[in-house]
Amino acid sequence: MLTFGKRLLEEVYRPVFRRAWPIGVGAVALALASLFMFMYARAIGVFPQMSMWGSSLYNLAGIKVDAPFLAYPLTPVLRDTHSMICFGIVFGAAISALCAEEFKLRHEDWRSYLAAAAGGVLMGLGTVLMPPCNVGGFYSATMSLSLSGPVAALGLLPGAYVGGLLLQYQTRKALAVFSFQGLERGSPAQLRTPSRQPWCGLLLALALAAAAAGYALSGLARCAGLLLFGALFGTIFQRSRLCFTSAFREIFISRNGTGMKWILLSIAIGTLGMSLLKARGYMPMSFILPVGLHTVVGGFVFGVGMTIAGGCGIGILWRAAEGYVRAWIAILAGMLTAGSWVLIYGHHVGEGWLYGAPVSLGQKFGWFWGTVLVLGFLAAFYLFIVWIEAGKHANVQSH
């Protein structure tokens, strides 16, 4: 038994939780997990259900407002199948962070919290304009053969760039007044006592398993399944540090497109799987979203917001589970902003004068040619990144 425990520690625990995953492993795992969850229930996306949480809070406060997305109506949160994905991401990321001894409450100053709130407001507005967030509106929509996916990138790219410039300005301003003379002397280094975090992670994993079993035994098997899928996504993002925000931002800010290249590969893998399923008649209109000028504008607003908030919808969820207080603020600001959309606009997302019609490339051009068009877009995006990176190397050589 002791030998088995040591082998389990060496072959499973240490590679999974004690070592960072290569970003490529995270990207491929994300594609496969997304494809399997689509076969089980739906594609990945998180902000529409958080928008419903915001609407629910308004109703609890006596302000009557409907949830902005018709597909995500007001529902008791603990019985909402879609919300299970978000809860699962938090569970999975927290378990992963604890097992890796990486959980820590991370406090910042009021300026950072103000930036997080502003970023959350912009993401909340962007998610109802685009719609929805960068993961659902770009990642899942593109692999679902929705025209809105590639169009969303036209707004997300410049939005992340502008957000990155704002962060650079804030950093330069902070460094201009920074002084080492005011720093307190640190305490001498001490031997580190064994951490209890892995045991806390184990207890949280048992709580996750109990929650999933409770849902299954109560006849809510889909809630149980999506909760576990969410936990898988949370683990993937936390261990690989796969970040959509930095992937978009760094293309222009540092001319480093490594993160986005892996995300493009992840989309390509998912596209092949989803197009095969849709061609066979399985949920052909799933994640086929409205497309128009609002897609670009919403993508730009969301891109700025996710950059200054420090993470997109999924990013702030798994960072909140790691102990980032600013992520908690961004979540609250984002869900309250998006949750008020019906009060502001007077219609649901996708209705009225603002939104264009959904366009499925698979149904418009056939599933084969629709897939070819999406793969062509991904190839063009990849070559664009290579061109941007080549400009960086040319500047280095010229100096």
PERANOR-V868103 format. One line per field, one symbol per residue. phi: phi as a letter, one per 40 degrees, with the letter a starting at -180 (. if undefined). psi: psi as a letter, one per 30 degrees, with the letter a starting at -180 (. if undefined). burial: + if it has 24 or more other C-alpha atoms within 12 Angstrom, else -. A space follows every 50 residues. Layout:
phi = ???
psi = ???
burial = ???
This chain:
phi = .ccccccccccbccccbcbccdccccccccccccccccccaaccibcdcc ccdccccccccgccacccbccbcdaddcbcccccccccdcdccccccccc fbcacbcbcccccccccccccccccccccccccccccbccccccgcdccc cdccccccccccccccccccccccccbcbccccccccccbcccdccddcc ccccccccccccccccccgbcccccccccdcccdcdccccfcbccccccc dccbfbbdccccccccccccccccccccccgcfcbcfcbdbidccccccc cccccccccgicdcdccccccchccccccccccccccccccccccgbccg bgccbcccbcccccbgcccccccccccccccccccdccccccccccccc
psi = eeeeeeeeeefeeeeeffkkkkeeeeeeeeeeeeeeeeeeellkkfeeee eeeeeeeeeeggjjklkekefilkkkefgjeefeeeeeeeeeeeeeeefg hgkkjjkalfeeeeeeeeeeeeeeeeffeelcaeeefedeeefghkffee eeffeeeeeeeeeeeeeeeeeeeeffgkkfffkkkllkklkklkkfeeee eeeeeeeeeeeeeeeefggieeeeefeeeeeeeeeeeeefhjjeeeeeef eeeghjgeeeeeeeeeeeeeeeeeeeeefggjhfgkgjlkkaefeeeeee eeeeefeffglaeeefefeeffgjefeeeeeeeeeeeefgeeeeefllkf lafekakkjjeefegleeeeeeeeeeeeeeeeeeeeeeeeeeeeeeef.
burial = ---------------++--++-+++++++++++++++++-++++++++++ ++++++++------+++++-+++++-++++++++++++++++++++++++ +++--------++-++++++++++++++++++++++++++++++++++++ ++++++++++++++--+-----------------------------++-- ++-++--+--++--+------+++++++++++++++++++++++++++++ +++++++++++++++++++++++++++++----+++++++++-+++++++ ++++++++++++++++++++++++++++++++++++++++++-----+++ ---+++-++++++---++-++-+++-++--++--+---+----------
